[in-house]
Each structure stands twice: as C-alpha cells, then as structure tokens.
C-alpha cells in the first residue's frame, strides 16, 4: 500500500486512544511491508484491507481504506488482535 497521505476516521482515533495505539505506531506499520489478512474490495467509498503489523513484539491489526488514485489511506480502526479470536499467526481467525 503506497500511502502518500494518511487520514484517520473519528472512530479510529477514539479506538486508538482507548487501546493505547498512537499515530506513529500506525504510520510506521503502513510505511513497512504489510501482511494483508483480509480484503474488503466492496467497501465504500474505497476498498479496504485488514493488515497485520508489529509494534515491537506486539501484533496490531489495522483496517485501512485506500484511494489508489490519490494515494490517500484512511485508517478505519486499529486494535491488538485477541488470542481468543485469532490463531497465533494473527492472520487467520479461529473456527467458531
């Protein structure tokens, strides 16, 4: 994902604050090699992806929409994945 600019939804900023995730954490992850966990090509107004990144040894999931024409990345939410929901690779959901 080639983000020329990163913007945050109000929801993302609220959740990031609640979860102790800072903008520098997100920016660092988005500028590194990303692991795409899930694709949401039909999201509006832009397709989005759930990506996996790392803050030190801690995994972070970020849902980010991307406007390929302008290079704008919009962070929808970010969270520390829950071991009860995700396998230890942090890329696959556990069977329900």
Secondary structure as the mmCIF struct_conf table of DSSP 4:
data_model
#
loop_
_struct_conf.conf_type_id
_struct_conf.id
_struct_conf.beg_label_comp_id
_struct_conf.beg_label_asym_id
_struct_conf.beg_label_seq_id
_struct_conf.end_label_comp_id
_struct_conf.end_label_asym_id
_struct_conf.end_label_seq_id
BEND BEND1 UNK A 4 UNK A 4
STRN STRN1 UNK A 5 UNK A 8
HELX_RH_AL_P HELX_RH_AL_P1 UNK A 10 UNK A 19
TURN_TY1_P TURN_TY1_P1 UNK A 20 UNK A 20
HELX_RH_AL_P HELX_RH_AL_P2 UNK A 23 UNK A 30
TURN_TY1_P TURN_TY1_P2 UNK A 31 UNK A 31
BEND BEND2 UNK A 32 UNK A 32
STRN STRN2 UNK A 35 UNK A 40
TURN_TY1_P TURN_TY1_P3 UNK A 41 UNK A 42
BEND BEND3 UNK A 44 UNK A 46
STRN STRN3 UNK A 48 UNK A 55
TURN_TY1_P TURN_TY1_P4 UNK A 56 UNK A 57
STRN STRN4 UNK A 58 UNK A 67
TURN_TY1_P TURN_TY1_P5 UNK A 68 UNK A 71
STRN STRN5 UNK A 72 UNK A 79
HELX_LH_PP_P HELX_LH_PP_P1 UNK A 80 UNK A 82
TURN_TY1_P TURN_TY1_P6 UNK A 83 UNK A 85
STRN STRN6 UNK A 86 UNK A 86
TURN_TY1_P TURN_TY1_P7 UNK A 88 UNK A 89
BEND BEND4 UNK A 90 UNK A 92
STRN STRN7 UNK A 93 UNK A 93
HELX_LH_PP_P HELX_LH_PP_P2 UNK A 94 UNK A 95
#
